[in-house]
Amino acid sequence: MERYDVIVLGLGAMGSATLYDLARRGARAIGLERHGVAHGFGSSHGVTRLIHKAYFEHPGYIPLLRRAYENWARLSDESGESLLVQTGLLVTGAPDSPVIEGLSRCYAEHDLPHEQLSAGEAMARHPQFALPRDYAAFFDPGGGYLLAEQCIEHSLRLAEERGAAVRLHEEATAWKADAGGVRVVTEYDEYEADSLVVTAGPWSADALRDLNLPLSLRRKVQLWYATPDPAPYSAGAMPVFYAAMDYGEFSGFPIRDDDGLKLAEHTGGDPLDNPDTLDRGLEPDDEDKALRFVRDVLPGFEPERSRFSVCIYTMTPDERFIIDRHPEHANVAIAAGFSGHGFKFAPVVGEILADLATEGCTHLPIEFLGIGRFKGAAR
Ligand SMILES: Cc1cc2nc3c(=O)[nH]c(=O)nc-3n(C[C@H](O)[C@H](O)[C@H](O)COP(=O)(O)OP(=O)(O)OC[C@H]3O[C@@H](n4cnc5c(N)ncnc54)[C@H](O)[C@@H]3O)c2cc1C
């Protein structure tokens, strides 16, 4: 049996970034994926993901984001594609909403480029929006979106070009680790390596059953709307946006193609027990709030639904990621529970996991993401 330096279990956003980083540093790595490349069954599909430089959820994310931007730039250079489209990001909400209060704090504490705008100023600049008069807004010029599937495709292609092995449509059914290394059993084969990285997304609780991780799943719907007059809502004419309304928080992406403007609600989402039984259809009330949002905030936009896609959030109780070494196996690194905001971090998560897998430690600050913060999880 061929022996590898590292096995990566799961090749979504985080696993593909990890395999790419491992291959860049010359490690003999293999990635296992139960579906195809950039498939639509997990958490990383739907064309676009927000990225921005300010982060209020925890100050620890700021240095990770700086590094993520550097790594996205390198991936774009190496792939020859602009994977990060910098449109600027408009964030708006009531002045006392957690989003606006959190961003105010973040900008006071960190030297990050931004503009603070009143609702009136934001609407004067972006007349597509109708905002409640008392709302506050921030503009992040570094914000924009990532082309999600393309990021994964290029990471895996570049990893393979540098010698990594990729096994698609091959489910890992068991793994074990001891001081001598790791062994992963799949439906077709067995693989050995010095270390293992588990990046199984919504399937993490299953892949890491022994850890009893406090993860919960949510069903999330992404919606695309065409409109008879697309120009004012197109990339170039409008930034990406994030709006905290009193009935939910919504992200929006300007029109790129015939699919139209994309909207997704970050809040809400039905609880889900098993990612394999996800309801992938559009239920009657799935777009009620999105349509209300369009009526309230984009009143000139006449929505004609062109497409939808159902996706999964994997939540932790504090909505912070889990990135750590397995408490009982130093040669197993895990990354899970990205709680609906992980994609923008994928290449720095990949670097961290490659560090943990090849060196046993990382210089990047991840203490605040450790597994030990959860009571009841094995440590
Ligand atoms: C609707 C929606 C909108 C979002 N918006 C944003 C956003 O704007 N900005 C942002 O930063 N983040 C956003 N996120 C979050 C972000 O997309 C996720 O945090 C990220 O994609 C998670 O990546 P992952 O690698 O952990 O999971 P996945 O990409 O799901 O990857 C896990 C992979 O592991 C594979 N796998 C699992 N078990 C096995 C096994 N036993 N054997 C082999 N393979 C296995 C799966 O098939 C899958 O490919 C959003 C998420 C959703 C759903």
The ligand as an ORCA input file, in Angstrom:
! r2SCAN-3c Opt
* xyz 0 1
  C     -26.199     29.445      1.484
  C     -24.834     29.669      2.057
  C     -24.294     30.945      1.980
  C     -23.031     31.196      2.523
  N     -22.488     32.429      2.400
  C     -21.224     32.666      2.818
  C     -20.598     33.897      2.538
  O     -21.189     34.785      1.920
  N     -19.315     34.073      2.962
  C     -18.634     33.093      3.631
  O     -17.473     33.316      3.988
  N     -19.204     31.889      3.886
  C     -20.464     31.656      3.503
  N     -21.072     30.450      3.703
  C     -20.354     29.428      4.479
  C     -19.333     28.678      3.660
  O     -19.804     28.451      2.364
  C     -19.000     27.384      4.391
  O     -18.541     27.732      5.702
  C     -17.934     26.579      3.702
  O     -18.260     26.404      2.355
  C     -17.780     25.227      4.408
  O     -16.835     24.453      3.698
  P     -16.484     22.970      4.180
  O     -15.281     22.565      3.416
  O     -16.429     22.923      5.668
  O     -17.751     22.092      3.784
  P     -18.112     21.452      2.343
  O     -17.734     22.394      1.276
  O     -19.489     20.947      2.416
  O     -17.088     20.256      2.222
  C     -17.164     19.057      2.947
  C     -16.835     17.964      1.974
  O     -16.549     16.749      2.638
  C     -17.063     15.700      1.827
  N     -17.226     14.539      2.712
  C     -17.923     14.488      3.860
  N     -17.825     13.262      4.409
  C     -17.044     12.530      3.585
  C     -16.583     11.182      3.624
  N     -16.914     10.353      4.622
  N     -15.785     10.752      2.628
  C     -15.430     11.582      1.612
  N     -15.870     12.861      1.524
  C     -16.646     13.334      2.511
  C     -18.367     16.264      1.317
  O     -18.872     15.573      0.198
  C     -17.972     17.690      1.003
  O     -17.504     17.843     -0.323
  C     -22.312     30.153      3.171
  C     -22.866     28.870      3.232
  C     -24.110     28.626      2.672
  C     -24.673     27.236      2.757
*
